[in-house]
Amino acid sequence: MKRKFRLSVVAVFLGLMSVGAANASPFSMRMVGDNDFAIFGGTATGVNDILYQNNVIWNTQISTLSTLTFTLPAADTMFYVLGMGGGGQENISGLINGVDMTSASVTMSSDTQSFLTGYNLSTVSGGTFNANLADVQTAFSSLTWGAPTTNTTDTVIQYSPNQIGFHFADSTAHLFAFSSMAVGVNPGLGAVPEPSSIALSLIGLASLMLLRRRPRKTIGRGEERIATFA
């Protein structure tokens, strides 16, 4: 009896662990921003965390990102790419999980520069400005959103992997938002559990319920004495 109970508990535990980890998958990014960029994860209602903070000049960004892989944090279902301009031709382009971000359904925010503490054009043009998560979260509720403008002629495009990007105004900074599923990236621990994980949990729970409802054998006084002297 105790052995069956322990096995059932283990089945439930393993099933629940599997449910939590289901579908989370690593992905790669190959992105170039003129001049600087950062990538955030979040939901449709806000930004939750920083996935990547660029710290290299724009013509070496692709080679840096090609050596890195990422996993979308728990419950995040959206990507937010913050393109930051340091003057001149401002553009953001690239691939996430091998998918061209300009092929997804993308919305572009209004200018966020005034919310970014210490925003400095010379630092941004060198690709080394670090956007603060709290600043972006504060800005989020004040932003307006619209359709971005694609571009194929800015100088940065020749360094991009897809030869097309999103253009924005000189010396401004904008968020570009799109669903993680639009680029084939599954959410993290908030993912829909796999059928096998659900089945394992249900089997364990059913076993526990059957063991609990099983009637206990009553022992009479005579049988109790026999059991005592046995």
Secondary structure, DSSP 8 states (H G I E B T S, - for coil): -HHHHHHHHHHHHHHHHHHHHTT--EEEEEEEEESEEEEEEEETTEEEEEEEE--S-GGGHHHHHTT-EEE--TT--EEEEEEE--SSSEEEEEEETTEEGGGS--EEES--GGGSTT--HHHHHTT-----HHHHHHHHTT--EE--EEES-SGGGGGSSSS-EEEE-TT-EEEEEEEGGGGT---STTS---HHHHHHHHHHHHHHHHHHHS------HHHHHHHHH-
